[in-house]
Amino acid sequence: MNNVREGLLHGGWRNFLGSFCTRKRVLIGILGVEMLGIALGYLLMKGYEPGSVLAADYEAVIENQGMVRTELDRIEAARAEDLHMLEALTGLMSAMPEQVKLREITIGDFHNGDWIVAEAVSDDRAAMENYLGTLRQSFEEMRIADTEAGVRITVPMPEGYIWH
């Protein structure tokens, strides 16, 4: 406050008014941008029709209702059967080296006692052998068969599991 008085006493009216006008312009600019944003938001919301969006979503659900019902039934069946999918995938993937790739994985009830059927491929034979050795530690009764593309790995369901 003393600086303002001293500035005014020493002929600083022009400086004081100049800084006041600059602040006023900045404030007016900020308020103008805010009002423009509000007006733009209003115009965008005025044209928004939630009914049409909801109608389009409802039509999509009705069109795909059969597929959605099928997926929900599969999820419910998997929950009832509890095929231990996470354990199977963890066992297959945790020891897999970078050189080995799984082309196909099937986990489920094959009605012959099998639980996992997977096909592994690799250009590096040593990496494949190391991977299969690690899998043998996790899945004791694993069967391995060579295929044209790679190796077919078949794992029977763990003992004590009863198929529903």
Buried (B, 14 or more C-beta within 10 A) or exposed (E): EEEEEEBEEEEBEEEEEEEEEEEEEEEEEEEEEEEEEEEEEEEEEEEEEEEEEEEEEEEEEEEEEEEEEEEEEEEEEEEEBEBBEEBBBEBBEEBBBEBBEBEEBEBBBBEEEBBBBBBBBBEEEEBBEBBBEBBEEBBEEBEEEEEEEBBBBBBBBEEEBEEE
